[in-house]
Amino acid sequence: MVFNRFFGSSPWTYIAGIIGIVVYFLPTLIAVRRHRSCLLVFLINLFFGVSVIGWIIALILAIR
């Protein structure tokens, strides 16, 4: 498969991917526990989290 040739099929690849997803959605995970409007934080994180500024804004909203 082409995917395995480029990314490998090592378990460490999958573990790194899962850790990356958790770190990417960290503001959302924090907001679920602390914020009344966790949907807003999730949408900001989903659409603007790719840029570092959007991720930081989502994190600030989640912590406030």
PDBQT receptor file of N, H, CA, C and O in Angstrom, charges set to zero:
ATOM      1  N   MET A   1       0.831  -1.190   0.000  1.00  0.00    +0.000 N 
ATOM      2  CA  MET A   1       0.000   0.000   0.000  1.00  0.00    +0.000 C 
ATOM      3  C   MET A   1       0.873   1.250   0.000  1.00  0.00    +0.000 C 
ATOM      4  O   MET A   1       1.963   1.263   0.573  1.00  0.00    +0.000 OA
ATOM      5  N   VAL A   2       0.391   2.271  -0.634  1.00  0.00    +0.000 N 
ATOM      6  H   VAL A   2      -0.494   2.261  -1.099  1.00  0.00    +0.000 HD
ATOM      7  CA  VAL A   2       1.131   3.524  -0.719  1.00  0.00    +0.000 C 
ATOM      8  C   VAL A   2       1.230   4.178   0.653  1.00  0.00    +0.000 C 
ATOM      9  O   VAL A   2       2.268   4.747   0.990  1.00  0.00    +0.000 OA
ATOM     10  N   PHE A   3       0.173   4.107   1.444  1.00  0.00    +0.000 N 
ATOM     11  H   PHE A   3      -0.671   3.646   1.170  1.00  0.00    +0.000 HD
ATOM     12  CA  PHE A   3       0.177   4.727   2.769  1.00  0.00    +0.000 C 
ATOM     13  C   PHE A   3       1.271   4.128   3.647  1.00  0.00    +0.000 C 
ATOM     14  O   PHE A   3       1.994   4.858   4.325  1.00  0.00    +0.000 OA
ATOM     15  N   ASN A   4       1.392   2.823   3.636  1.00  0.00    +0.000 N 
ATOM     16  H   ASN A   4       0.804   2.230   3.085  1.00  0.00    +0.000 HD
ATOM     17  CA  ASN A   4       2.410   2.178   4.465  1.00  0.00    +0.000 C 
ATOM     18  C   ASN A   4       3.823   2.501   3.993  1.00  0.00    +0.000 C 
ATOM     19  O   ASN A   4       4.745   2.554   4.806  1.00  0.00    +0.000 OA
ATOM     20  N   ARG A   5       4.007   2.715   2.702  1.00  0.00    +0.000 N 
ATOM     21  H   ARG A   5       3.258   2.672   2.041  1.00  0.00    +0.000 HD
ATOM     22  CA  ARG A   5       5.335   3.024   2.192  1.00  0.00    +0.000 C 
ATOM     23  C   ARG A   5       5.800   4.389   2.677  1.00  0.00    +0.000 C 
ATOM     24  O   ARG A   5       6.980   4.570   2.979  1.00  0.00    +0.000 OA
ATOM     25  N   PHE A   6       4.887   5.351   2.756  1.00  0.00    +0.000 N 
ATOM     26  H   PHE A   6       3.929   5.204   2.511  1.00  0.00    +0.000 HD
ATOM     27  CA  PHE A   6       5.274   6.703   3.161  1.00  0.00    +0.000 C 
ATOM     28  C   PHE A   6       5.285   6.882   4.672  1.00  0.00    +0.000 C 
ATOM     29  O   PHE A   6       6.174   7.548   5.203  1.00  0.00    +0.000 OA
ATOM     30  N   PHE A   7       4.323   6.308   5.371  1.00  0.00    +0.000 N 
ATOM     31  H   PHE A   7       3.600   5.768   4.940  1.00  0.00    +0.000 HD
ATOM     32  CA  PHE A   7       4.181   6.566   6.793  1.00  0.00    +0.000 C 
ATOM     33  C   PHE A   7       4.594   5.388   7.667  1.00  0.00    +0.000 C 
ATOM     34  O   PHE A   7       4.710   5.546   8.882  1.00  0.00    +0.000 OA
ATOM     35  N   GLY A   8       4.812   4.249   7.103  1.00  0.00    +0.000 N 
ATOM     36  H   GLY A   8       4.718   4.120   6.115  1.00  0.00    +0.000 HD
ATOM     37  CA  GLY A   8       5.204   3.090   7.879  1.00  0.00    +0.000 C 
ATOM     38  C   GLY A   8       4.023   2.477   8.596  1.00  0.00    +0.000 C 
ATOM     39  O   GLY A   8       2.962   3.092   8.705  1.00  0.00    +0.000 OA
ATOM     40  N   SER A   9       4.203   1.291   9.071  1.00  0.00    +0.000 N 
ATOM     41  H   SER A   9       5.064   0.791   8.982  1.00  0.00    +0.000 HD
ATOM     42  CA  SER A   9       3.119   0.628   9.797  1.00  0.00    +0.000 C 
ATOM     43  C   SER A   9       3.571   0.274  11.211  1.00  0.00    +0.000 C 
ATOM     44  O   SER A   9       3.051  -0.659  11.821  1.00  0.00    +0.000 OA
ATOM     45  N   SER A  10       4.519   1.007  11.712  1.00  0.00    +0.000 N 
ATOM     46  H   SER A  10       4.942   1.766  11.216  1.00  0.00    +0.000 HD
ATOM     47  CA  SER A  10       5.023   0.790  13.051  1.00  0.00    +0.000 C 
ATOM     48  C   SER A  10       3.975   1.229  14.067  1.00  0.00    +0.000 C 
ATOM     49  O   SER A  10       3.240   2.185  13.822  1.00  0.00    +0.000 OA
ATOM     50  N   PRO A  11       3.899   0.547  15.196  1.00  0.00    +0.000 N 
ATOM     51  CA  PRO A  11       2.971   0.995  16.243  1.00  0.00    +0.000 C 
ATOM     52  C   PRO A  11       3.281   2.405  16.736  1.00  0.00    +0.000 C 
ATOM     53  O   PRO A  11       2.376   3.121  17.164  1.00  0.00    +0.000 OA
ATOM     54  N   TRP A  12       4.548   2.811  16.682  1.00  0.00    +0.000 N 
ATOM     55  H   TRP A  12       5.283   2.230  16.335  1.00  0.00    +0.000 HD
ATOM     56  CA  TRP A  12       4.923   4.158  17.113  1.00  0.00    +0.000 C 
ATOM     57  C   TRP A  12       4.299   5.229  16.229  1.00  0.00    +0.000 C 
ATOM     58  O   TRP A  12       4.036   6.340  16.691  1.00  0.00    +0.000 OA
ATOM     59  N   THR A  13       4.063   4.906  14.972  1.00  0.00    +0.000 N 
ATOM     60  H   THR A  13       4.277   4.004  14.597  1.00  0.00    +0.000 HD
ATOM     61  CA  THR A  13       3.412   5.847  14.068  1.00  0.00    +0.000 C 
ATOM     62  C   THR A  13       1.987   6.110  14.527  1.00  0.00    +0.000 C 
ATOM     63  O   THR A  13       1.537   7.255  14.545  1.00  0.00    +0.000 OA
ATOM     64  N   TYR A  14       1.287   5.060  14.896  1.00  0.00    +0.000 N 
ATOM     65  H   TYR A  14       1.653   4.130  14.882  1.00  0.00    +0.000 HD
ATOM     66  CA  TYR A  14      -0.089   5.213  15.358  1.00  0.00    +0.000 C 
ATOM     67  C   TYR A  14      -0.147   5.902  16.722  1.00  0.00    +0.000 C 
ATOM     68  O   TYR A  14      -1.040   6.713  16.966  1.00  0.00    +0.000 OA
ATOM     69  N   ILE A  15       0.784   5.589  17.599  1.00  0.00    +0.000 N 
ATOM     70  H   ILE A  15       1.509   4.930  17.401  1.00  0.00    +0.000 HD
ATOM     71  CA  ILE A  15       0.835   6.238  18.906  1.00  0.00    +0.000 C 
ATOM     72  C   ILE A  15       1.113   7.734  18.754  1.00  0.00    +0.000 C 
ATOM     73  O   ILE A  15       0.495   8.555  19.433  1.00  0.00    +0.000 OA
ATOM     74  N   ALA A  16       2.039   8.086  17.866  1.00  0.00    +0.000 N 
ATOM     75  H   ALA A  16       2.540   7.419  17.314  1.00  0.00    +0.000 HD
ATOM     76  CA  ALA A  16       2.342   9.498  17.617  1.00  0.00    +0.000 C 
ATOM     77  C   ALA A  16       1.129  10.212  17.020  1.00  0.00    +0.000 C 
ATOM     78  O   ALA A  16       0.876  11.374  17.340  1.00  0.00    +0.000 OA
ATOM     79  N   GLY A  17       0.389   9.535  16.167  1.00  0.00    +0.000 N 
ATOM     80  H   GLY A  17       0.594   8.591  15.907  1.00  0.00    +0.000 HD
ATOM     81  CA  GLY A  17      -0.816  10.126  15.582  1.00  0.00    +0.000 C 
ATOM     82  C   GLY A  17      -1.885  10.382  16.625  1.00  0.00    +0.000 C 
ATOM     83  O   GLY A  17      -2.535  11.427  16.609  1.00  0.00    +0.000 OA
ATOM     84  N   ILE A  18      -2.073   9.437  17.531  1.00  0.00    +0.000 N 
ATOM     85  H   ILE A  18      -1.545   8.588  17.544  1.00  0.00    +0.000 HD
ATOM     86  CA  ILE A  18      -3.066   9.605  18.585  1.00  0.00    +0.000 C 
ATOM     87  C   ILE A  18      -2.659  10.733  19.525  1.00  0.00    +0.000 C 
ATOM     88  O   ILE A  18      -3.499  11.539  19.926  1.00  0.00    +0.000 OA
ATOM     89  N   ILE A  19      -1.376  10.797  19.878  1.00  0.00    +0.000 N 
ATOM     90  H   ILE A  19      -0.694  10.142  19.552  1.00  0.00    +0.000 HD
ATOM     91  CA  ILE A  19      -0.892  11.888  20.735  1.00  0.00    +0.000 C 
ATOM     92  C   ILE A  19      -1.084  13.233  20.036  1.00  0.00    +0.000 C 
ATOM     93  O   ILE A  19      -1.464  14.214  20.676  1.00  0.00    +0.000 OA
ATOM     94  N   GLY A  20      -0.826  13.286  18.743  1.00  0.00    +0.000 N 
ATOM     95  H   GLY A  20      -0.516  12.490  18.223  1.00  0.00    +0.000 HD
ATOM     96  CA  GLY A  20      -1.025  14.523  17.993  1.00  0.00    +0.000 C 
ATOM     97  C   GLY A  20      -2.473  14.968  17.982  1.00  0.00    +0.000 C 
ATOM     98  O   GLY A  20      -2.753  16.161  18.107  1.00  0.00    +0.000 OA
ATOM     99  N   ILE A  21      -3.393  14.040  17.837  1.00  0.00    +0.000 N 
ATOM    100  H   ILE A  21      -3.167  13.071  17.736  1.00  0.00    +0.000 HD
ATOM    101  CA  ILE A  21      -4.820  14.380  17.841  1.00  0.00    +0.000 C 
ATOM    102  C   ILE A  21      -5.244  14.876  19.220  1.00  0.00    +0.000 C 
ATOM    103  O   ILE A  21      -6.010  15.834  19.328  1.00  0.00    +0.000 OA
ATOM    104  N   VAL A  22      -4.753  14.235  20.265  1.00  0.00    +0.000 N 
ATOM    105  H   VAL A  22      -4.131  13.457  20.178  1.00  0.00    +0.000 HD
ATOM    106  CA  VAL A  22      -5.101  14.665  21.629  1.00  0.00    +0.000 C 
ATOM    107  C   VAL A  22      -4.565  16.067  21.904  1.00  0.00    +0.000 C 
ATOM    108  O   VAL A  22      -5.267  16.894  22.485  1.00  0.00    +0.000 OA
ATOM    109  N   VAL A  23      -3.331  16.339  21.494  1.00  0.00    +0.000 N 
ATOM    110  H   VAL A  23      -2.760  15.667  21.022  1.00  0.00    +0.000 HD
ATOM    111  CA  VAL A  23      -2.756  17.676  21.702  1.00  0.00    +0.000 C 
ATOM    112  C   VAL A  23      -3.518  18.717  20.873  1.00  0.00    +0.000 C 
ATOM    113  O   VAL A  23      -3.745  19.834  21.338  1.00  0.00    +0.000 OA
ATOM    114  N   TYR A  24      -3.907  18.357  19.659  1.00  0.00    +0.000 N 
ATOM    115  H   TYR A  24      -3.722  17.449  19.281  1.00  0.00    +0.000 HD
ATOM    116  CA  TYR A  24      -4.643  19.288  18.805  1.00  0.00    +0.000 C 
ATOM    117  C   TYR A  24      -5.987  19.654  19.434  1.00  0.00    +0.000 C 
ATOM    118  O   TYR A  24      -6.393  20.815  19.393  1.00  0.00    +0.000 OA
ATOM    119  N   PHE A  25      -6.674  18.679  20.009  1.00  0.00    +0.000 N 
ATOM    120  H   PHE A  25      -6.345  17.735  20.042  1.00  0.00    +0.000 HD
ATOM    121  CA  PHE A  25      -7.983  18.928  20.599  1.00  0.00    +0.000 C 
ATOM    122  C   PHE A  25      -7.924  19.158  22.110  1.00  0.00    +0.000 C 
ATOM    123  O   PHE A  25      -8.944  19.038  22.789  1.00  0.00    +0.000 OA
ATOM    124  N   LEU A  26      -6.767  19.481  22.637  1.00  0.00    +0.000 N 
ATOM    125  H   LEU A  26      -5.939  19.579  22.085  1.00  0.00    +0.000 HD
ATOM    126  CA  LEU A  26      -6.620  19.763  24.059  1.00  0.00    +0.000 C 
ATOM    127  C   LEU A  26      -7.525  20.905  24.531  1.00  0.00    +0.000 C 
ATOM    128  O   LEU A  26      -8.126  20.774  25.597  1.00  0.00    +0.000 OA
ATOM    129  N   PRO A  27      -7.654  22.008  23.804  1.00  0.00    +0.000 N 
ATOM    130  CA  PRO A  27      -8.591  23.049  24.251  1.00  0.00    +0.000 C 
ATOM    131  C   PRO A  27     -10.031  22.543  24.352  1.00  0.00    +0.000 C 
ATOM    132  O   PRO A  27     -10.766  22.930  25.261  1.00  0.00    +0.000 OA
ATOM    133  N   THR A  28     -10.427  21.689  23.431  1.00  0.00    +0.000 N 
ATOM    134  H   THR A  28      -9.830  21.374  22.693  1.00  0.00    +0.000 HD
ATOM    135  CA  THR A  28     -11.776  21.136  23.481  1.00  0.00    +0.000 C 
ATOM    136  C   THR A  28     -11.946  20.227  24.691  1.00  0.00    +0.000 C 
ATOM    137  O   THR A  28     -12.975  20.266  25.365  1.00  0.00    +0.000 OA
ATOM    138  N   LEU A  29     -10.940  19.415  24.963  1.00  0.00    +0.000 N 
ATOM    139  H   LEU A  29     -10.104  19.383  24.415  1.00  0.00    +0.000 HD
ATOM    140  CA  LEU A  29     -11.020  18.518  26.117  1.00  0.00    +0.000 C 
ATOM    141  C   LEU A  29     -11.081  19.300  27.426  1.00  0.00    +0.000 C 
ATOM    142  O   LEU A  29     -11.769  18.891  28.361  1.00  0.00    +0.000 OA
ATOM    143  N   ILE A  30     -10.375  20.408  27.497  1.00  0.00    +0.000 N 
ATOM    144  H   ILE A  30      -9.816  20.741  26.737  1.00  0.00    +0.000 HD
ATOM    145  CA  ILE A  30     -10.431  21.258  28.685  1.00  0.00    +0.000 C 
ATOM    146  C   ILE A  30     -11.791  21.932  28.793  1.00  0.00    +0.000 C 
ATOM    147  O   ILE A  30     -12.350  22.035  29.885  1.00  0.00    +0.000 OA
ATOM    148  N   ALA A  31     -12.325  22.392  27.666  1.00  0.00    +0.000 N 
ATOM    149  H   ALA A  31     -11.871  22.309  26.779  1.00  0.00    +0.000 HD
ATOM    150  CA  ALA A  31     -13.602  23.111  27.663  1.00  0.00    +0.000 C 
ATOM    151  C   ALA A  31     -14.764  22.210  28.049  1.00  0.00    +0.000 C 
ATOM    152  O   ALA A  31     -15.732  22.685  28.644  1.00  0.00    +0.000 OA
ATOM    153  N   VAL A  32     -14.697  20.944  27.732  1.00  0.00    +0.000 N 
ATOM    154  H   VAL A  32     -13.911  20.558  27.249  1.00  0.00    +0.000 HD
ATOM    155  CA  VAL A  32     -15.783  20.035  28.088  1.00  0.00    +0.000 C 
ATOM    156  C   VAL A  32     -15.941  19.976  29.609  1.00  0.00    +0.000 C 
ATOM    157  O   VAL A  32     -17.052  19.826  30.116  1.00  0.00    +0.000 OA
ATOM    158  N   ARG A  33     -14.854  20.092  30.314  1.00  0.00    +0.000 N 
ATOM    159  H   ARG A  33     -13.951  20.214  29.902  1.00  0.00    +0.000 HD
ATOM    160  CA  ARG A  33     -14.911  20.020  31.774  1.00  0.00    +0.000 C 
ATOM    161  C   ARG A  33     -15.170  21.370  32.429  1.00  0.00    +0.000 C 
ATOM    162  O   ARG A  33     -15.727  21.410  33.526  1.00  0.00    +0.000 OA
ATOM    163  N   ARG A  34     -14.788  22.475  31.799  1.00  0.00    +0.000 N 
ATOM    164  H   ARG A  34     -14.335  22.442  30.907  1.00  0.00    +0.000 HD
ATOM    165  CA  ARG A  34     -14.786  23.758  32.495  1.00  0.00    +0.000 C 
ATOM    166  C   ARG A  34     -15.680  24.834  31.884  1.00  0.00    +0.000 C 
ATOM    167  O   ARG A  34     -16.047  25.774  32.589  1.00  0.00    +0.000 OA
ATOM    168  N   HIS A  35     -16.036  24.740  30.639  1.00  0.00    +0.000 N 
ATOM    169  H   HIS A  35     -15.738  23.976  30.067  1.00  0.00    +0.000 HD
ATOM    170  CA  HIS A  35     -16.646  25.872  29.935  1.00  0.00    +0.000 C 
ATOM    171  C   HIS A  35     -18.107  25.587  29.639  1.00  0.00    +0.000 C 
ATOM    172  O   HIS A  35     -18.478  24.459  29.315  1.00  0.00    +0.000 OA
ATOM    173  N   ARG A  36     -18.940  26.626  29.753  1.00  0.00    +0.000 N 
ATOM    174  H   ARG A  36     -18.639  27.542  30.016  1.00  0.00    +0.000 HD
ATOM    175  CA  ARG A  36     -20.360  26.464  29.442  1.00  0.00    +0.000 C 
ATOM    176  C   ARG A  36     -20.588  26.303  27.949  1.00  0.00    +0.000 C 
ATOM    177  O   ARG A  36     -21.449  25.533  27.525  1.00  0.00    +0.000 OA
ATOM    178  N   SER A  37     -19.814  27.032  27.152  1.00  0.00    +0.000 N 
ATOM    179  H   SER A  37     -19.114  27.658  27.496  1.00  0.00    +0.000 HD
ATOM    180  CA  SER A  37     -19.996  27.008  25.705  1.00  0.00    +0.000 C 
ATOM    181  C   SER A  37     -18.882  26.183  25.056  1.00  0.00    +0.000 C 
ATOM    182  O   SER A  37     -18.049  26.716  24.323  1.00  0.00    +0.000 OA
ATOM    183  N   CYS A  38     -18.880  24.903  25.331  1.00  0.00    +0.000 N 
ATOM    184  H   CYS A  38     -19.556  24.471  25.926  1.00  0.00    +0.000 HD
ATOM    185  CA  CYS A  38     -17.808  24.062  24.801  1.00  0.00    +0.000 C 
ATOM    186  C   CYS A  38     -17.962  23.856  23.290  1.00  0.00    +0.000 C 
ATOM    187  O   CYS A  38     -16.984  23.536  22.613  1.00  0.00    +0.000 OA
ATOM    188  N   LEU A  39     -19.168  24.034  22.755  1.00  0.00    +0.000 N 
ATOM    189  H   LEU A  39     -19.962  24.293  23.305  1.00  0.00    +0.000 HD
ATOM    190  CA  LEU A  39     -19.347  23.915  21.302  1.00  0.00    +0.000 C 
ATOM    191  C   LEU A  39     -18.588  25.023  20.578  1.00  0.00    +0.000 C 
ATOM    192  O   LEU A  39     -17.991  24.774  19.531  1.00  0.00    +0.000 OA
ATOM    193  N   LEU A  40     -18.601  26.225  21.109  1.00  0.00    +0.000 N 
ATOM    194  H   LEU A  40     -19.086  26.428  21.960  1.00  0.00    +0.000 HD
ATOM    195  CA  LEU A  40     -17.857  27.334  20.513  1.00  0.00    +0.000 C 
ATOM    196  C   LEU A  40     -16.358  27.043  20.506  1.00  0.00    +0.000 C 
ATOM    197  O   LEU A  40     -15.682  27.265  19.502  1.00  0.00    +0.000 OA
ATOM    198  N   VAL A  41     -15.853  26.556  21.609  1.00  0.00    +0.000 N 
ATOM    199  H   VAL A  41     -16.402  26.375  22.425  1.00  0.00    +0.000 HD
ATOM    200  CA  VAL A  41     -14.425  26.225  21.685  1.00  0.00    +0.000 C 
ATOM    201  C   VAL A  41     -14.094  25.112  20.703  1.00  0.00    +0.000 C 
ATOM    202  O   VAL A  41     -13.054  25.152  20.046  1.00  0.00    +0.000 OA
ATOM    203  N   PHE A  42     -14.969  24.118  20.597  1.00  0.00    +0.000 N 
ATOM    204  H   PHE A  42     -15.814  24.085  21.131  1.00  0.00    +0.000 HD
ATOM    205  CA  PHE A  42     -14.744  23.022  19.661  1.00  0.00    +0.000 C 
ATOM    206  C   PHE A  42     -14.706  23.517  18.216  1.00  0.00    +0.000 C 
ATOM    207  O   PHE A  42     -13.837  23.105  17.447  1.00  0.00    +0.000 OA
ATOM    208  N   LEU A  43     -15.631  24.389  17.840  1.00  0.00    +0.000 N 
ATOM    209  H   LEU A  43     -16.337  24.724  18.464  1.00  0.00    +0.000 HD
ATOM    210  CA  LEU A  43     -15.671  24.886  16.455  1.00  0.00    +0.000 C 
ATOM    211  C   LEU A  43     -14.457  25.752  16.139  1.00  0.00    +0.000 C 
ATOM    212  O   LEU A  43     -13.898  25.656  15.047  1.00  0.00    +0.000 OA
ATOM    213  N   ILE A  44     -14.046  26.588  17.075  1.00  0.00    +0.000 N 
ATOM    214  H   ILE A  44     -14.499  26.666  17.963  1.00  0.00    +0.000 HD
ATOM    215  CA  ILE A  44     -12.843  27.391  16.867  1.00  0.00    +0.000 C 
ATOM    216  C   ILE A  44     -11.631  26.483  16.736  1.00  0.00    +0.000 C 
ATOM    217  O   ILE A  44     -10.778  26.692  15.873  1.00  0.00    +0.000 OA
ATOM    218  N   ASN A  45     -11.561  25.482  17.591  1.00  0.00    +0.000 N 
ATOM    219  H   ASN A  45     -12.254  25.313  18.292  1.00  0.00    +0.000 HD
ATOM    220  CA  ASN A  45     -10.447  24.537  17.557  1.00  0.00    +0.000 C 
ATOM    221  C   ASN A  45     -10.444  23.739  16.257  1.00  0.00    +0.000 C 
ATOM    222  O   ASN A  45      -9.384  23.505  15.676  1.00  0.00    +0.000 OA
ATOM    223  N   LEU A  46     -11.599  23.328  15.806  1.00  0.00    +0.000 N 
ATOM    224  H   LEU A  46     -12.460  23.518  16.277  1.00  0.00    +0.000 HD
ATOM    225  CA  LEU A  46     -11.694  22.510  14.603  1.00  0.00    +0.000 C 
ATOM    226  C   LEU A  46     -11.301  23.286  13.349  1.00  0.00    +0.000 C 
ATOM    227  O   LEU A  46     -10.523  22.800  12.529  1.00  0.00    +0.000 OA
ATOM    228  N   PHE A  47     -11.842  24.494  13.207  1.00  0.00    +0.000 N 
ATOM    229  H   PHE A  47     -12.474  24.889  13.874  1.00  0.00    +0.000 HD
ATOM    230  CA  PHE A  47     -11.627  25.236  11.966  1.00  0.00    +0.000 C 
ATOM    231  C   PHE A  47     -10.392  26.134  11.983  1.00  0.00    +0.000 C 
ATOM    232  O   PHE A  47      -9.753  26.318  10.946  1.00  0.00    +0.000 OA
ATOM    233  N   PHE A  48     -10.049  26.690  13.128  1.00  0.00    +0.000 N 
ATOM    234  H   PHE A  48     -10.568  26.541  13.970  1.00  0.00    +0.000 HD
ATOM    235  CA  PHE A  48      -8.938  27.632  13.188  1.00  0.00    +0.000 C 
ATOM    236  C   PHE A  48      -7.744  27.096  13.974  1.00  0.00    +0.000 C 
ATOM    237  O   PHE A  48      -6.730  27.782  14.097  1.00  0.00    +0.000 OA
ATOM    238  N   GLY A  49      -7.852  25.884  14.503  1.00  0.00    +0.000 N 
ATOM    239  H   GLY A  49      -8.676  25.326  14.403  1.00  0.00    +0.000 HD
ATOM    240  CA  GLY A  49      -6.781  25.324  15.303  1.00  0.00    +0.000 C 
ATOM    241  C   GLY A  49      -5.543  24.969  14.504  1.00  0.00    +0.000 C 
ATOM    242  O   GLY A  49      -4.472  24.774  15.079  1.00  0.00    +0.000 OA
ATOM    243  N   VAL A  50      -5.669  24.883  13.194  1.00  0.00    +0.000 N 
ATOM    244  H   VAL A  50      -6.539  25.042  12.727  1.00  0.00    +0.000 HD
ATOM    245  CA  VAL A  50      -4.523  24.578  12.338  1.00  0.00    +0.000 C 
ATOM    246  C   VAL A  50      -3.482  25.682  12.463  1.00  0.00    +0.000 C 
ATOM    247  O   VAL A  50      -2.280  25.422  12.509  1.00  0.00    +0.000 OA
ATOM    248  N   SER A  51      -3.963  26.912  12.519  1.00  0.00    +0.000 N 
ATOM    249  H   SER A  51      -4.939  27.124  12.482  1.00  0.00    +0.000 HD
ATOM    250  CA  SER A  51      -3.024  27.998  12.764  1.00  0.00    +0.000 C 
ATOM    251  C   SER A  51      -2.754  28.031  14.262  1.00  0.00    +0.000 C 
ATOM    252  O   SER A  51      -3.646  27.748  15.062  1.00  0.00    +0.000 OA
ATOM    253  N   VAL A  52      -1.575  28.361  14.629  1.00  0.00    +0.000 N 
ATOM    254  H   VAL A  52      -0.851  28.591  13.979  1.00  0.00    +0.000 HD
ATOM    255  CA  VAL A  52      -1.210  28.368  16.046  1.00  0.00    +0.000 C 
ATOM    256  C   VAL A  52      -2.021  29.412  16.799  1.00  0.00    +0.000 C 
ATOM    257  O   VAL A  52      -2.363  29.206  17.963  1.00  0.00    +0.000 OA
ATOM    258  N   ILE A  53      -2.329  30.519  16.157  1.00  0.00    +0.000 N 
ATOM    259  H   ILE A  53      -2.050  30.687  15.211  1.00  0.00    +0.000 HD
ATOM    260  CA  ILE A  53      -3.091  31.582  16.808  1.00  0.00    +0.000 C 
ATOM    261  C   ILE A  53      -4.503  31.100  17.143  1.00  0.00    +0.000 C 
ATOM    262  O   ILE A  53      -5.009  31.382  18.229  1.00  0.00    +0.000 OA
ATOM    263  N   GLY A  54      -5.136  30.384  16.230  1.00  0.00    +0.000 N 
ATOM    264  H   GLY A  54      -4.724  30.156  15.348  1.00  0.00    +0.000 HD
ATOM    265  CA  GLY A  54      -6.474  29.838  16.495  1.00  0.00    +0.000 C 
ATOM    266  C   GLY A  54      -6.465  28.833  17.623  1.00  0.00    +0.000 C 
ATOM    267  O   GLY A  54      -7.395  28.793  18.428  1.00  0.00    +0.000 OA
ATOM    268  N   TRP A  55      -5.418  28.017  17.693  1.00  0.00    +0.000 N 
ATOM    269  H   TRP A  55      -4.662  28.050  17.039  1.00  0.00    +0.000 HD
ATOM    270  CA  TRP A  55      -5.304  27.026  18.762  1.00  0.00    +0.000 C 
ATOM    271  C   TRP A  55      -5.136  27.722  20.108  1.00  0.00    +0.000 C 
ATOM    272  O   TRP A  55      -5.732  27.308  21.102  1.00  0.00    +0.000 OA
ATOM    273  N   ILE A  56      -4.324  28.782  20.139  1.00  0.00    +0.000 N 
ATOM    274  H   ILE A  56      -3.840  29.118  19.331  1.00  0.00    +0.000 HD
ATOM    275  CA  ILE A  56      -4.097  29.526  21.379  1.00  0.00    +0.000 C 
ATOM    276  C   ILE A  56      -5.380  30.236  21.816  1.00  0.00    +0.000 C 
ATOM    277  O   ILE A  56      -5.686  30.271  23.007  1.00  0.00    +0.000 OA
ATOM    278  N   ILE A  57      -6.122  30.795  20.880  1.00  0.00    +0.000 N 
ATOM    279  H   ILE A  57      -5.873  30.767  19.912  1.00  0.00    +0.000 HD
ATOM    280  CA  ILE A  57      -7.406  31.452  21.215  1.00  0.00    +0.000 C 
ATOM    281  C   ILE A  57      -8.375  30.437  21.793  1.00  0.00    +0.000 C 
ATOM    282  O   ILE A  57      -9.050  30.718  22.783  1.00  0.00    +0.000 OA
ATOM    283  N   ALA A  58      -8.449  29.259  21.186  1.00  0.00    +0.000 N 
ATOM    284  H   ALA A  58      -7.900  29.031  20.382  1.00  0.00    +0.000 HD
ATOM    285  CA  ALA A  58      -9.332  28.222  21.716  1.00  0.00    +0.000 C 
ATOM    286  C   ALA A  58      -8.886  27.791  23.107  1.00  0.00    +0.000 C 
ATOM    287  O   ALA A  58      -9.723  27.538  23.973  1.00  0.00    +0.000 OA
ATOM    288  N   LEU A  59      -7.598  27.706  23.329  1.00  0.00    +0.000 N 
ATOM    289  H   LEU A  59      -6.918  27.911  22.626  1.00  0.00    +0.000 HD
ATOM    290  CA  LEU A  59      -7.089  27.318  24.643  1.00  0.00    +0.000 C 
ATOM    291  C   LEU A  59      -7.401  28.379  25.685  1.00  0.00    +0.000 C 
ATOM    292  O   LEU A  59      -7.783  28.047  26.807  1.00  0.00    +0.000 OA
ATOM    293  N   ILE A  60      -7.247  29.643  25.335  1.00  0.00    +0.000 N 
ATOM    294  H   ILE A  60      -6.937  29.913  24.423  1.00  0.00    +0.000 HD
ATOM    295  CA  ILE A  60      -7.571  30.734  26.264  1.00  0.00    +0.000 C 
ATOM    296  C   ILE A  60      -9.053  30.732  26.596  1.00  0.00    +0.000 C 
ATOM    297  O   ILE A  60      -9.427  30.910  27.756  1.00  0.00    +0.000 OA
ATOM    298  N   LEU A  61      -9.907  30.533  25.592  1.00  0.00    +0.000 N 
ATOM    299  H   LEU A  61      -9.604  30.388  24.650  1.00  0.00    +0.000 HD
ATOM    300  CA  LEU A  61     -11.347  30.475  25.858  1.00  0.00    +0.000 C 
ATOM    301  C   LEU A  61     -11.706  29.286  26.737  1.00  0.00    +0.000 C 
ATOM    302  O   LEU A  61     -12.601  29.385  27.577  1.00  0.00    +0.000 OA
ATOM    303  N   ALA A  62     -11.029  28.182  26.557  1.00  0.00    +0.000 N 
ATOM    304  H   ALA A  62     -10.302  28.102  25.875  1.00  0.00    +0.000 HD
ATOM    305  CA  ALA A  62     -11.322  26.992  27.348  1.00  0.00    +0.000 C 
ATOM    306  C   ALA A  62     -10.916  27.169  28.805  1.00  0.00    +0.000 C 
ATOM    307  O   ALA A  62     -11.581  26.663  29.710  1.00  0.00    +0.000 OA
ATOM    308  N   ILE A  63      -9.832  27.883  29.024  1.00  0.00    +0.000 N 
ATOM    309  H   ILE A  63      -9.291  28.293  28.289  1.00  0.00    +0.000 HD
ATOM    310  CA  ILE A  63      -9.332  28.064  30.394  1.00  0.00    +0.000 C 
ATOM    311  C   ILE A  63     -10.110  29.137  31.139  1.00  0.00    +0.000 C 
ATOM    312  O   ILE A  63     -10.256  29.050  32.358  1.00  0.00    +0.000 OA
ATOM    313  N   ARG A  64     -10.613  30.150  30.436  1.00  0.00    +0.000 N 
ATOM    314  H   ARG A  64     -10.495  30.221  29.445  1.00  0.00    +0.000 HD
ATOM    315  CA  ARG A  64     -11.339  31.243  31.081  1.00  0.00    +0.000 C 
ATOM    316  C   ARG A  64     -12.638  30.806  31.685  1.00  0.00    +0.000 C 
ATOM    317  O   ARG A  64     -13.356  31.622  32.263  1.00  0.00    +0.000 OA
TER     318      ARG A  64
